[in-house]
Amino acid sequence: MSPDGRKRARAPLRCAATRLGSALAFLMVVVSGAGAENLDAGKSGARLFADSCASCHRSARGLAKGRFRLTLYLFLQQHYTSSADSASALSTYLQSVDAPPERQVNAARRSQRGEPRPPRPPLPVRGR
């Protein structure tokens, strides 16, 4: 057999090997992508904070800094969380921790201004 005959016989084998290699590489990419999962799925905002943020931030209080929930959600989704659900849970948690109850806010404002408390209604008279 001549050298040209050997090259012609090997050409189909090279083509088949290339196709087989490409198919295996494609299959490996598809299978490895199917096994990926979100490890933060289903966690509460407090749990997400403890797992992801507590190493740098000692407390969640004050991190929201009075921002709107949507603004906080978009920031967290773009920079820190792996999914929209995680960003939503974390932003809700940070806002709930950041905002003190309304009664405490009003009392603190009154004490800062030096305003007296509003008058109470009189107690009912007993024994009549």
MARPAFI-195194 format. One record per residue (C-alpha): residue number from 1; chain; x, y, z. Coordinates in steps of 0.05 Angstrom, whole numbers. Layout:
% MARPAFI-195194
PT   i ch     xx     yy     zz
PT NUM  A      X      Y      Z
...
***
This chain:
% MARPAFI-195194
PT   i ch     xx     yy     zz
PT   1  A      0      0      0
PT   2  A     26     69    -17
PT   3  A     35    126     33
PT   4  A    -25    161      2
PT   5  A    -69    101     15
PT   6  A    -51    101     89
PT   7  A    -68    175     96
PT   8  A   -135    163     63
PT   9  A   -151    105    110
PT  10  A   -134    147    171
PT  11  A   -175    208    151
PT  12  A   -243    177    167
PT  13  A   -216    152    233
PT  14  A   -192    222    252
PT  15  A   -259    251    233
PT  16  A   -296    199    274
PT  17  A   -250    210    334
PT  18  A   -260    285    329
PT  19  A   -335    277    327
PT  20  A   -334    229    386
PT  21  A   -290    276    427
PT  22  A   -336    335    412
PT  23  A   -397    295    431
PT  24  A   -365    273    497
PT  25  A   -344    344    514
PT  26  A   -415    370    499
PT  27  A   -445    314    542
PT  28  A   -399    331    600
PT  29  A   -419    404    598
PT  30  A   -493    387    596
PT  31  A   -489    337    653
PT  32  A   -446    381    698
PT  33  A   -495    439    690
PT  34  A   -554    396    709
PT  35  A   -524    379    777
PT  36  A   -515    451    799
PT  37  A   -562    475    854
PT  38  A   -573    537    895
PT  39  A   -548    524    965
PT  40  A   -584    586    993
PT  41  A   -653    563    969
PT  42  A   -705    561   1024
PT  43  A   -663    596   1077
PT  44  A   -692    652   1118
PT  45  A   -664    722   1116
PT  46  A   -633    714   1185
PT  47  A   -599    649   1164
PT  48  A   -573    681   1100
PT  49  A   -544    738   1141
PT  50  A   -512    691   1190
PT  51  A   -481    648   1135
PT  52  A   -459    702   1087
PT  53  A   -454    770   1121
PT  54  A   -439    760   1195
PT  55  A   -365    748   1182
PT  56  A   -357    821   1162
PT  57  A   -417    854   1195
PT  58  A   -426    841   1269
PT  59  A   -499    861   1268
PT  60  A   -553    869   1216
PT  61  A   -579    932   1251
PT  62  A   -565    994   1211
PT  63  A   -544    961   1146
PT  64  A   -607    980   1109
PT  65  A   -596   1053   1130
PT  66  A   -668   1071   1115
PT  67  A   -665   1051   1042
PT  68  A   -726   1029   1003
PT  69  A   -734    954   1000
PT  70  A   -730    954    923
PT  71  A   -664    992    923
PT  72  A   -634    945    975
PT  73  A   -660    884    938
PT  74  A   -629    906    872
PT  75  A   -563    922    905
PT  76  A   -559    855    940
PT  77  A   -580    817    878
PT  78  A   -527    850    836
PT  79  A   -469    846    885
PT  80  A   -478    794    940
PT  81  A   -532    741    931
PT  82  A   -537    682    884
PT  83  A   -611    689    867
PT  84  A   -670    736    867
PT  85  A   -703    697    923
PT  86  A   -642    704    968
PT  87  A   -638    778    954
PT  88  A   -712    786    971
PT  89  A   -707    748   1036
PT  90  A   -644    784   1057
PT  91  A   -670    854   1041
PT  92  A   -735    840   1078
PT  93  A   -696    816   1139
PT  94  A   -649    876   1138
PT  95  A   -707    924   1135
PT  96  A   -744    890   1191
PT  97  A   -682    894   1236
PT  98  A   -665    965   1214
PT  99  A   -732    998   1229
PT 100  A   -747   1005   1304
PT 101  A   -820    999   1325
PT 102  A   -860   1063   1315
PT 103  A   -875   1073   1389
PT 104  A   -801   1075   1407
PT 105  A   -787   1125   1351
PT 106  A   -842   1172   1375
PT 107  A   -820   1167   1448
PT 108  A   -748   1180   1428
PT 109  A   -767   1241   1387
PT 110  A   -809   1270   1444
PT 111  A   -753   1260   1494
PT 112  A   -703   1294   1448
PT 113  A   -748   1354   1439
PT 114  A   -764   1358   1512
PT 115  A   -839   1354   1499
PT 116  A   -884   1328   1554
PT 117  A   -925   1265   1543
PT 118  A   -996   1275   1518
PT 119  A  -1049   1276   1573
PT 120  A  -1084   1211   1591
PT 121  A  -1159   1205   1597
PT 122  A  -1183   1204   1670
PT 123  A  -1193   1138   1705
PT 124  A  -1265   1116   1719
PT 125  A  -1292   1133   1788
PT 126  A  -1302   1071   1832
PT 127  A  -1357   1060   1882
PT 128  A  -1411   1104   1855
***
